[in-house]
Amino acid sequence: MDVSSSTQQTPVESGTNPLEKAIDVQEKQIEKIIESSSEQSKQVNAQKTGIGSNINIIG
């Protein structure tokens, strides 16, 4: 008696490559890091010039 079994696995989300999904997630994380870095840079420049949310009254 022949018993055939299939070891092929189907992804949970059809049509989505796991590698592509991982790359997409990393791209979104990088975009958040860049935005955060840009915002921090603006805050540092504002503190140096005394313009912005933190005004340097003493200096």
Secondary structure, 3 states (H helix, E strand, C coil): CCCCCCCCCCCCCCCCCHHHHHHHHHHHHHHHHHHHHHHHHHHHHHHHHCCCCCCCCCC
